[in-house]
Amino acid sequence: MHSNDGLGSGMGSDGDVDALAVLVADAEGAADAARLAQIREVRVLAAAGVLAEKQAVGASEKVKAREMALRGIAAELAGVFVATDRTLQRRIDEARDLVDNFPLTMAAWEDGRIVRGHVRVIQEIGCIVPVADRAEFERVAIERCEGETPNRVRDALRMLAERMHPRTFTERHEEAAAGRCVRVQTGPDGMSDLIATLPTVIADGIVDRLTRQAREIINARAQADAVDAAGAPEARADAPDARTDANGGAPHADTTICDGSSFVDDARTVDQVRADVFSDLLLTGSPALDPTGTDDGDGTLGAIRAHVQVAVSALTLMGQDEGPADLAGRSPIDAPTARELAGNATSWDRLLTHPVTGTVLECDSYRPTAAMVRLLRARDRHCRFPGCRQPAIRCELDHTIAASDGGATHVCNLANLCKRHHDVKHHTRWRVRQLPGGRLIWTSPTGRIYREDAPPPLVAFTVTEPPGGDGRHSVLHAAPTGSVAVARPAHAAPPF
């Protein structure tokens, strides 16, 4: 399948493409030179740490002597790096840790297999892995980093590190949750930061609900403006049908709101609307001013609920282990929270995956729903443009071959793209083909090829000896809070 075979506006001339190709070649050389310089800097700083220890050998108070030696060396190097000595001392410690405790990562970096961003992620996340297991963590982490951007692999590496930790994620989460709190940090100009330390799934749900309510306000005002401009106030009752669903997204939800009919000269940004709704909800229990309401009843804002997407293994769901679940696009969550979300769900989805690759093959429901949308969200998990990880619930479904060109509305011709990269696909020289299994092959304007595989699930289980001894495999995912996914062996009959 191909797209953008013709050239449209804004794509530039062939001369522009040639100039871009020269810039890309220069960028490759600059990136390689920067990588070598970064590696040399890390080696120099690590050597400075070794020198500090050497200077402290034989001292009566070795810890203090090393600290003083390190401070002196850091102060000397600070002049070279044009930084404070405290900053240099911290960088020396980080370099020493990287060189001494992550040798495989350093070797991969020197070989050009990974970049500085990958190194930071591996070092940051790998620190919780026991020393005895760190080499294995490095080996797997490096393999996953190759060909992916650092932000794409962070969640997978965090899940890997959590599984290697000697204490269960549930135990550590319970301890951390005991420190939940709300605090205020006073800022300048009469403003303050209200900070809530909460379990990740709760915090993510709060932001999701605020965003949905802000978009609903934007949609309602846009419809009211259109009615006022047409001079037909009686058409207001039909406005909700013309509005974009709050569970989808408004075309201009992330831009400044134009003058609305609910408030005079209202030009708040979506961030400002979110903050105002947040304050209103906390102070009054529900928004005091709901522009979606009518004289006959309440508006829709109070009915909007947060959606989160969770992936959890069947063994964890049944309480047979305490492995962490994956909150899509965020971080691991503890097993009891995942089980509670599953228990309170109003509907369940079953996701069948390939037993080897983990690619989603089928999605069905206990009751009829938008199965194709759910299937693609489960398969893609995030925007499918190279390097982007905008969650699929924030993306738009794109026809690889445009429907106007005869492209079918089928999972083999659909993929999730965020608004930014949806526009890039249709209005630049970027092209894309979709292969079986949801694999996308992107071609840049200069002819570079980027393969974008459907991301494998982060949580999976294998039934080594199921009843009957057929040795089949099964994988479980959870869908948004309104629907939880349950996995069944591939040979099992559907439950309806």
N, C-alpha and C positions, 0 to 999 in steps of 0.2 A: 504494500500500500504506500502511496506517495501523497504528499501535499505540497502546495505552493509551487506547482510546476510552472505557473506563469509568474511574471514579475508585476508587482504593484507599486503604488506610490510609496515614497519614503525608503526605497531599497537601495538607492545609490546607483551609480554607473559602474561599468566594469573597471574603469580606472580607479574608482573608490575601493573596489574589492582588492585590486592589486596593491594599493597603498596600505590597506588593512593587513594584507598578507605580510608585507614588509615589517609593519609594526609588530605583528604576532611573532615573527622570527626574532626581532630584536628583543621582545619581551621574554622569549624562551632563553636567550643568552643572558639577559639580566637576571632572570629567576635562578638560573644555574649558578651564576656568579654570587648572587645573594645567599644561596644555600651554602656554598663553600665558605663564604665569609662568616655566616652564622655558626657553622660547625667549628671554625677556627676560634671564634669568640668563646664558645662554650668550653673548648679545650683549654684555652688560656685561663678562663675564670676557674675551671676545675683545678688546674695546676696551681693557681693562687691559693686555693684551699689546702692543697697538699703541702705547699710551702709553709703555710701558717701552722699546720700540725708539726712539721719538721722543726720549726723554730721553737715550739713548745716542748719538745722532747727533753726530758731531764729536769724540767721545772718542778718545784715543790708543789705548786698549785697548778696542775696541768690544764684544768678547764679554764681558769682565769687567764693563764699565760696564752693559751690558744686564742681566747677571745680578744685579748689585747693585740696579739700578732695579726689576727684577722682584721681588726679595726684599722691597724696601721697600713696593711696592704690595701684594704678597701679604700682608705683615704688617698693613697697614692694613685690607684687606678681611677678613682672618681674624676681626677683632673683630666685623664685621657678620654674617658667616656662622657665627660661633661654631665655628670650626675652627682647626686649626693652620696656620701660614703655609706649611709644606711641602705640606700638602694643597691649599691654595688655589693655590700655584704650579703644582702638577700639573694642577689643574682649569683654570687659565688656559691652560696649554699645550694641553690637550685641546680647549678651546673655540676657541682660535686655529686649531688644525688643522682642526676641523670647519667653521668659517666660511670659511677660506681654501681648503681642499682638497676640500670636499664641498658646493658651493653648491646643487646640485640636491636633495640630501638636506635641506638647510636649508629650501629653498623648499617641498618636499613636506610637511615637518613644519609649517611655518607655515600651509599650506593645509589642514591636518587630515587629509591622506591617510595619514600614518603617525604612530606614537607614539614616545615617547622610547626604548622598548626596541628598535624597529626602527633608530633612529638609531645606537644603541650598536653593534648588530650590523654595520651597514653600515660604520661607521667602523673598528671593530675588524678586520673581515675585509678591507675595501677597502685597507688600508694596504699590502698586498703587491702591489697592482695598479699597473703602471707609470702615471705621470702622464698619458701620452698616451692611455691606454685607460680612465682612471678615469671620465670622463663617460659612456661607454657602460656601464661597470659600474654606475654609479649609476642610469642609466635602467632597466636590466633589473632591478636589485635593488629599486627602488621599486615597479615593476609587480608583482613577486612578493610584496612585503610587504603590499600593499593587500588587506585582508580576511583576512589570516593573522596568527597570533600570532608574536612574534619567535622563539620557540624552534622553531617549525615551519619557518621559512625559513632558519635558520642553516646547515644542511647543504647546502641548494641554493646559497646564496650562497658558501659555502666552496668548493664544487665549481666554481662560475663563476669565482671569483678564481684558483683553481689553474690553470684552463685559460688564463687571461690572463697568467699569470706567465711571464717571459722564459725561465726555466729549467724543465726538466721536473720533475714531482713525484718521479719516480724518482731523479734526481740529488740533489735536496734530501733525500729520505728516506734515501738511502745515507749522506749526511753526518751526518744526525741519528742514524741507527741506530748509528753509530760511538761515540756517547756513551751507549749503553745501560749501565745500572749498577744496583746494589742498594746502598742506604744505610740507615742507622738514625739516627733523630732521637730522642734521649732525652727523655722527657717526665716529668711529675710522677707521684708516687704509684707508683713502680716500674713504670711503663708506658713503652713506646717505640713509635714508628712505624717500621715496616719498609716502605721505599719502593723500588719497582722501576721504573725507567724502561725501558720496553719498546716494541716496535712495537705500534701500536694493536690490530691483529688478535690478537696474542698476549695482550695484557692483557685484552681483551674476552672471549676464550675462557677465560682463567683464572677470571674472575668468573662466567661462565656455568656452568662445571663445578662450582665451589664451591657455587653456588646450587642446582643440581640435586642434588648430594650431600646438602646440608643438608635439602632437602625430602624426599629419600628416607628420611633418618633420622627425620624427623618422622612420615612416613606409617607407617614400620615400628613406631614406638613406639605410635602411636595404635591400630594393629591388635593389638599385644600387650596393650595395656590392655583392649581390648574382649574379647579371649579370656580374660584373667584375670578380668574382671568376670562373664563368663558361666560361669566355673568349668569350662572345657573346654580344657585345655592341648593336647589332641591336635589341636585345630582350627588350631594354629599353622602347620601345613604348608600350609594353604589360604590363609594370610594374603596372600601375594603376589598371588593372583588378585583379592582384594578391594581391594588398594591402588590408589590413583590412580597412573597411569604417571608416572615421574620426568620424562619429557619433556613432560608436561602441566603439572600444578601442583596442589598440595594446596589444598583450600578454606581451610585455616587456616595455610598455610605462612608467612604474614607476621605471625602473631601469636605471643604467648608460648606456649611448649610447656608443656602441663600435665604433671602427674606421670607419668613413664614407667616402664615395667617394666625398661628396660635400666640405668637409674641411679636411685639412691634420691634422692627429692626433687629431681629434675632439672626446673628451670623456666627453661632457657636460651631466649633469643630467637633468631630465625633469624640475626641478625647474629652473635651469640655462637657459634652452631653453625658458621657459615661460617668464623669466625676459628679455631675449634678444629680443624676439618677441614684448613684451610690449614696450620696449624702441624704437624699430624700428617703430612700429605703430604710436607712439606719435610723433616721430621726422620726419617721412617721409610720414605718412598717410597710408602706406601699407608696408609689409615686403620688405626691399631692396633686400634680397636674398631669393628666393623662390625655393627650390630644387625640387618642384613638377612640375615646369614649363618646357616647351620644346621650341625648336626653332620655332615651328609653332604657339605658343599662350601662354597666361598667365597660371600660375599654379592655383591650387584649393584653396590656403589659403585665398585669398580675398573673395571667395564665401562662406566661412564658417560663419555661423551665430550662435549666442548664443541661447540656449534653456533654458527656465525656465518652471516649472510646477506650475500652480496656481489653487487653489480651491476657488470658489466664489459662493455664493447663487444666485438664480435667482432673488430674490428681490433686492439684491445689484446690479446685472447686469442691471436690468431695472430702477435703480435709485430711487427705493422706500424706500431704507434705506442706511445708510452709514457704515454698518458693515464691519470690516476688512476682507480681503481675506487672504488665506493661501498660502505662497510660500513654496512649499514642501521642507522639509529638512532644512528650514531656519527660517523665522519668519513672522509675519503678514505684509501685505502691505495694503496701503490705497485703498479705493473703486475707486476713479477716475483712478488710475493707472491700476487696474484690468479691468475697463471698456475700457480703451484705448487699452490695450493688446487684449481684445476681439474684439474690433472694427477693429483692424489692422490685425487680423488673416486671413490666406489664406484658412483655412478649419475649420470646426466645428465638434466636436465629441459630441455625446449624451451618457451619462452614466446613466443607470437605476440601482437603488439600492434597496435592501430589505427595505420595509417601516419601519421595527422595528430595525433590527440589523445594517442597513447601508451597508451591504456587497454588493459589486458590482456584479450584476447578468448578465449584458449584455452591450456590447459596440458596437455601429454601427457608420457609417460615412455617410456624404452626398456624398462622392465619395469613391471608393475602396482604402483602405490603409491596413497596417499591423495590422489588428484589434486585433488579438490575443496578440501581443506584447503590444499594448496600453491598452488592458483590464487588463493584468497582472500587468503592471506598475500602473494602477489606483487602482487595488485591493491591491497590496502589499505595494506600496509607498516607501518601503525601503527593505534592506536585511532582509530575514525572519529567520536568525539565531538568537537565543535568545540573546537579549541585543544589537544587532547591528542596526544602523539606517543609514547606507550608502544609499543615495537616489537610487531608483530603476533605474533611468537613468544611473547610474554608475555600475549597477549590470549585472550579466549574468543569462540567463534563464537556470534552471537546471531541468532535468527530475528526479522526486522523485524516480521512478523506471527507471533505466537506459534503454535507447532505445535498447542497446545491449541485455538486459534481457527481451525484449518484452514490455517495457513501452510505452504507447501511447503518441504522441505529441498532448496533449489536456490540456485545462486549469486545469482540475482536476488532472493532473500529472505534472504540471509545477509550479515553484516558482522562484522568484528572489533571488539570492545569490551573495554577493560580491565575488571577486576573492579569498580572504583569506578564507572565510567560505565555498566556493565551494570546495576548496582543502581539508578543514577539513572534509567535508562530504565524500569525495571519498578516502581519504588516512589515515583516523583514524578509531577508533571504534565507532564514533558517528553514530547513525542511525536515520532515520526519516520516519514517515508515514504521508500521507496526507488524511485528512477526508473531507467530503463535506463542501463547503463554504470556501475552502482555508485554513482550520485549519491544522497546522502542529504539530505533536507530536514528539518531539526530545527525544532520549534516549542517555544519556551520557555513557562513558565507564564503569562507576561504577553503572549503572542502574538507575540513577536519571532521572525523567521524567520532561520535560519542554514543556508546551503547548504554542504554538505561534499562536494566532488568527490573522486573516487578520485585519489590523488596521482599525477602523471605520473612516469615513470622519470627519474632524474638522469643516466643514461648511455644514449646512443642513437647509432646510426650510420645513415647513409643511403646506399644503393647507387644512385648517380646513373645509372650506365649498366651494369646487369648484363648478362650474356650473353643475347642475344636482344633487348636494347633495350626491354624492357617498362617500365623505370623504376619498379619497385616498391620498397618500403621494408621494412626489417627491424630489429628491436630485440632486444638480448640482455640478459638478466639472469642472475645466478648465485643459486642457492638455497643453503640451509645447507651446511656443509662436507661433509655426507654426500651432497649432490646439487648438481650445478652446472648452471646453465641455459645453454643454447646457443640462439641465434637463427638462424632460417633465413628466406629470402625467403618471403613469404606464399604464393607459387605452388608452392613446392617440396613434393615428396612426403615423407611421414614416413619416417624411416630404419629402419622395422621392418615 
